[in-house]
């Protein structure tokens, strides 16, 4: 069984890697790691031309020993990346899905 410290590392590494993929120098990718309360985010902030860009691309929490994916704006899906890193699907919750629909996913219900 994985430890919370391992889950923190499994979350922080892909968020840090994703932050390096910003396509426009006028947009900053900010990683926010609150390891005391186990909240993790990747946020885009910037002003390309006169249009404001601000949004949470990824938001994950560790709640009761499970990784909750609260927001996932990636193509691959952070849950799939976590599985590739060795996190069991039973320890990943698609928190952005309504509870009554989670049983249709391969991940934990909550």
C-alpha positions, 0 to 999 in steps of 0.5 A: 500500500502506498503512503501519503508521501508517495501520493504527494510525489505522484501528484506533484511530479506530473503537475510540475511537468505539465507546467513546463508545457505552456505554449505561450510565454505570456501565460504563466503556469503556476503550481500550488502545493499545499502539503499540509492540507493536501491540496494541489493545483496547476493554474494558468495566468496571463494576458496574451494580447488583450485577452485575460487567461486565468483558470485551474487546469488541474486540481487534486486533493488527498482525502482519506488516503485517496487521490481526488481529481477535482478538476482535469483539463488535460487531454490524457487525463491525470487519473490515467497518468497516476495509474501509470505511476502505480496508483491503484484505480481504487485510490483515485476518485473522479471528484468532478463527476457526480457521485451517481455517475462515478460507478461508470468509471474505472476509478473509485466511487469516493 
